[in-house]
Amino acid sequence: MPKFTLDGETYEYDGKLTVKDARFLWEKAGIGIGRLNVALIVEGQPDVIAAFMYLLKRRNGEAIKWGDVDDWDLSTFMPVTDDPKQLRIDRQRLMDRVDYIDEQLAATDDDTEAPNVVEEPEAAPDPTRNGKTRRRATTNT
């Protein structure tokens, strides 16, 4: 079972997510269940962490209000990865997702590079080299 720590406490996640839970995650963090793992673990989106940990704390019997999440120290949030079997399962799920994305990209005709590739903008033309700049008058003395 995956575990997560926050503020020194460890919480187990049984992998179950009810429709009510999924709606709560969508309402509070704008995240669907398809991207939950990526947004939670890979990207570390604060609203997703807050909503997810709120659910786990409530399941753990803690009496908390949504307003309490603003005081949590997100630097203490960590997935606990002590189970090699779970690590292999998580890795395979991520690899399956990558394979799916690769298949979708291969099915498109779009040959553009990944969005993190930054192209250098063209330099603005030098206005002194366009032939329209007047020459300075010089005096020979």
C-alpha positions in Angstrom: 0.0 0.0 0.0 1.4 3.4 -0.9 2.3 5.7 2.0 2.8 9.4 2.2 4.3 11.6 4.9 3.3 15.1 5.8 4.5 17.1 8.8 6.1 14.0 10.3 3.0 11.8 10.1 2.7 8.8 7.7 -0.6 8.0 6.0 -1.5 4.9 4.0 -3.4 5.1 0.7 -5.4 2.0 0.0 -5.7 2.8 -3.7 -9.4 3.3 -3.5 -10.9 6.5 -4.8 -14.7 7.0 -4.6 -16.6 9.3 -7.0 -17.1 11.6 -4.1 -13.3 11.7 -3.6 -12.6 12.2 -7.3 -15.1 15.1 -7.4 -13.5 16.6 -4.3 -10.1 16.5 -6.0 -11.5 18.1 -9.2 -13.3 20.8 -7.2 -10.3 21.7 -5.0 -7.4 21.0 -7.3 -8.8 20.9 -10.8 -7.2 17.4 -11.4 -8.8 14.3 -12.8 -7.9 10.8 -11.7 -5.9 10.2 -14.9 -3.3 12.8 -14.0 -3.4 12.4 -10.2 -0.2 10.4 -9.8 1.8 12.7 -12.1 0.5 15.9 -10.5 0.9 14.5 -7.0 4.3 12.8 -7.2 6.1 14.0 -10.3 5.0 17.7 -10.5 4.2 18.2 -6.8 1.3 20.6 -7.5 0.4 22.2 -4.2 -3.3 22.2 -4.7 -3.2 18.5 -5.6 -1.1 17.6 -2.6 -3.4 19.6 -0.3 -6.6 18.0 -1.6 -5.1 14.5 -1.6 -3.6 14.7 1.9 -6.8 16.3 3.2 -8.6 13.1 2.0 -6.0 10.8 3.6 -6.1 12.7 6.9 -9.9 12.6 7.0 -9.8 8.8 6.3 -7.3 8.5 9.1 -9.9 10.0 11.5 -8.4 13.5 11.9 -11.0 16.3 12.4 -9.7 18.9 10.0 -11.2 21.7 7.9 -10.3 22.6 4.4 -8.8 25.9 5.7 -6.2 24.0 7.7 -4.4 23.0 4.5 -2.9 26.5 4.1 -0.7 25.9 7.2 0.8 22.6 6.1 4.5 22.5 5.4 4.7 21.1 1.9 8.5 20.6 2.1 7.6 17.7 4.5 5.4 15.9 1.9 7.0 12.8 0.5 5.8 9.5 -0.9 7.3 6.6 1.2 9.0 4.2 -1.2 10.0 1.3 1.1 8.3 -1.5 -0.7 10.3 -2.8 -3.8 7.2 -4.6 -5.1 5.2 -1.3 -5.1 8.1 0.5 -6.6 8.1 -1.9 -9.5 4.3 -1.6 -9.9 4.6 2.2 -9.9 7.4 2.2 -12.4 5.5 -0.1 -14.7 2.4 2.1 -14.5 4.5 5.2 -15.4 6.2 3.3 -18.3 2.8 2.2 -19.6 1.7 5.8 -19.5 4.8 6.9 -21.4 4.3 4.2 -24.0 0.7 5.4 -24.4 1.8 9.0 -24.9 4.5 7.9 -27.4 1.9 6.0 -29.4 -0.4 9.1 -29.4 2.5 11.3 -30.6 3.5 8.8 -33.3 -0.1 8.8 -34.6 0.0 12.5 -35.2 1.5 14.3 -38.2 3.0 17.0 -35.9 6.8 16.8 -36.1 7.4 19.7 -33.7 9.8 19.3 -30.8 8.8 18.9 -27.2 7.4 22.2 -25.7 10.4 22.6 -23.4 12.6 23.3 -26.4 13.2 27.0 -26.5 14.1 28.5 -29.9 16.1 31.7 -29.9 14.2 34.6 -31.4 15.7 36.4 -34.4 17.6 39.5 -33.6 16.0 42.7 -34.5 17.6 44.2 -37.6 20.2 46.9 -37.1 18.5 50.2 -38.1 21.9 51.6 -39.1 22.4 49.0 -41.8 19.2 49.5 -43.8 20.5 52.1 -46.1 18.1 54.8 -44.8 20.3 56.2 -42.2 21.7 59.7 -43.0 25.4 60.1 -42.8 26.8 62.6 -40.3 28.3 65.7 -41.7 32.0 65.9 -41.0 34.4 68.7 -41.3 37.9 68.5 -42.4 39.9 71.1 -40.7 
